Amino acid sequence: MFSSIDSISISSWNVHGLGQKHRDPDFLELINHDINILIETWKGVEPDVQIPEYNYYCKQRTKANKAKRNSGGIIVYYKKKFEKGITYLKNVTKSQNRLWMKLDKSFFGLQDDLYICGIYIPPKNSPHYNNEYEGLESEISFLSSKGNFLLMGDFNSRVSNYSDFVANDENNINLTHILPDNYKSDFQLTRKSQDKIINPQGRDLLDLCVSAQLRILNGRFIGDLLGNMTFFSMKGCSVVDYAITSESLLSSVNYFIVKTPSYFSDHNQIVTHLKCDGKLPNINNIYKKIDFEFKWTNTSKLLLENELKEKYIYEELNNFQQTNFENTQDGLNRATDLISDIYITLSHKDLSNGLNVFYWLRHVKHRRLSKSINGLETSGHRFILLLMSGIEQNPGPRHPKFPCGICKKACKLQSIACDECDQWLHKICIGMSTTEFSRLGNSSDTWKCPNCAAPNNSSIIYSTPQLDENNTNEQMINQSEHPSLIHSESDISFPSTSSITNTTRSSVNTEHDSTFDILPESNGITTSSPIKPKSKTFNRANNTKCLRILNINFQSLRKKGKLLELLIIDTDPDIILGTETWLDDTISSSEILSNDLDYNIQRRDRPTDRHGGVLIAAKKHLQLHNVYKSKNIEMISGVITTNSKKITLASYYRPPNRTDNEYLEYTQDEFNRLKNSTKKNILIIGGDFNIPDINWEQLAINGKQYPSKVNQTFLDIVADINLEQIVDFPTRKEKTLDLILTSHPSFKQRCKPIPAIGNSDHDIVLLDTSIKAQKPKPVKRKIQLWKRTNIDEIQNEVRLFAETF
């Protein structure tokens, strides 16, 4: 006999300390569900946490001797009317981080008993972590034959949108000889997540889901189709709170919701709504496959376009638009069927084996998508427009806006344009030396354009005229033999005054095409630029609050001082994190960088040989202080002051030959010391890490160039001190060696490569942040008020002095 209970709602919430929140009416209104699981209550033994209309189960964590307060703790509130249907399973686990209970199938009208676990998994570096996933898997295995599961809580695990099932295991010929006869294939159900990071604990969670056939509800059901963030802090946001069910229980999930943020906690409450009617259909029947499919061919598009011009199609689509569908599940199903029938009729009309893209429309209602009627209609028409308008879905690589007239590649650092034909050229392609190029704009030298043979003055020169996203990793080609400078005053040509423009400071375009243009200071006469002015562009010259950082592997800075100065004039960085400086105490910082540029340079040179070495250069008004130079590894760190918060900066270099355990231990200790010494600061660590084997997007080791212990050390560092690597492009050939680790990845506005200076084979990493830099203090100047001067008196005093001298 089934109960009359139609549904049950179960919530989970990391409340970050319950305190007296359960006395607050606003808090009680948020936990008005049938079952409420509260995580990290921080309550001690026998707490007074009773609330009206609810009973509760409670589990406390033993307080450490030196701890100032309790930690952990789980409390489960359930409505008193469900008392006879819920059983507390006290002996299932010995862990203080999990609380199990059973929902009786007869009482709630379920097909099987439901085992619910309120769970908190501490971070792996926490002293309270004790092989949590191994213990959880053992408990699930013990209960697996007795019913279904629902796990809810804070897992401290980030899984991104990676699969929690075995993909394509159904009818796989390669697996038939190793799988048992009673093997049950996983149902392929996609999931979305706004959190794009996966950490080691996230991999443990995915392994558990695969082995126990559990499925994550986040990002799969109405209420959270996008996979919303569940945790917010000053360091960023993530998805760590989950509801996870048995695959066979998916058909009873009505919806899953991630609630909006609340001032009661830094975690969002999550809610699962289950059907309890006792007549739950089999999941395999719900997601049954369509009995026919269509195949898209080369002629299908043309046939479809012709068929869409027929009158009956317009009539059917207009009829669909004019139909008023109820904004309910039945209305959604009706709209889905109607638009699906139109598409399927279309495909059968003339395309015979035409389209296979309508499958999702045919069965969209079974996937419980939260599309409104208008949304569904729009998506269908958008697809038709895509086919009719000839939009290319994969347009391929874009051509550079300003290609070199010789090599046809994008003009980037050190390029020049002809006044006559407006053709851009790399200085290396026309055989121009760096000395000759730097002299342009300050001399009467001219050069001859190889395209139109016209003599040119240095009217259009930019050290960085354009950085095209699709060409940032292209290297300038071999030097060609072309006419170089003409040292004849009679051949000088001057630009017309109508085309003269003046540029003052770096201009950065932050449009969505992800390209940006940098215009340096203009020392001479300049004419028309290939970069057309745009409205509403982000001009860093007008917004100096944006902190800019350069991460550079110099490969010797001994003879690159002038090149570095040109780079600084072009890009105007606030911070430079440098590696492989190859400097020693015989070379002063002022020999490398002029004092007129107003940078505070702190170095940590390698004492044993002339290689290696790291530095931090910060504008003086940022007040770089607390400089620390490591004795065991090549790292230097310091703190700067901004308008909002202090930032801890570090420059680090790992020599490729240092793979020994002692060095790795030193590295881990130094990184931990850096984090612990400045806990409240924003942490930014840049440098050349020489670890190309790590896939930073997946936090996985993909290569074998270095021993796995080296890669694992840095993965552990990132996980232990909660850092994120934000460089997502190669910096040396096809490898990402120059990295930026930060505790606050959300401040990144753009992170792009720019070409190296000199002979370095590492691209420079340019990072623009949203951090507001401290404004420089105005310099006190003594201004003489000559208008108030008594000239006659001065003359008399001078005359008297001359007579008596």
Secondary structure, DSSP 8 states (H G I E B T S, - for coil): ---S--EEEEEEEE-S--TTGGG-HHHHHHT-SSEEEEE-----SS-----TTEEEEEE-----TT-SS----EEEEEEGGGGGGEEEETTS---TTEEEEEE-HHHHT-SSEEEEEEEE---TTSTT-SSHHHHHHHHHHHHTTTEEEEEEEE----BTT--SS-TT-TT-GGGTTTS-TT-----------S---B-HHHHHHHHHHHHHTEEE-TTTSTT-TT----EEETTEEE--EEEEEEGGGGGGEEEEEE---BTTBSB--EEEEEE-SS----HHHHT---S------TTHHHHHHHHHTSHHHHHHHHHHHH----SSHHHHHHHHHHHHHHHHHHHHHH-SS--STTHHHHTGGGGT----HHHHHHHHHHHHHHHHTT--S-------SSBBTTT-SB--SSEEE-TTT--EEETTTTT--HHHHHHTTSS--EEE-TTT--EE-S-SEESS--B-GGGTT-----------EE--GGG-----GGG-B---S------TT--B-------S-B---SS---TT---TTT-TTEEEEEEEE-S--TT-HHHHHHHHHHH--SEEEEE-----TTS-HHHHS-GGG-EEEEEE--SSSSS--EEEEEEGGG--EEEEE-SSSEEEEEEEEBSS-EEEEEEEE--TT--SHHHHHHHHHHHHHHHHHTTTSEEEEEEE---TTEETTTTEE---SS-HHHHHHHHHHHHHTT-EE---S-SBTTB--EEEEES-GGGEEEEEEE--STT--S-EEEEEEEEEB------------GGG--HHHHHHHHHHHHHH-
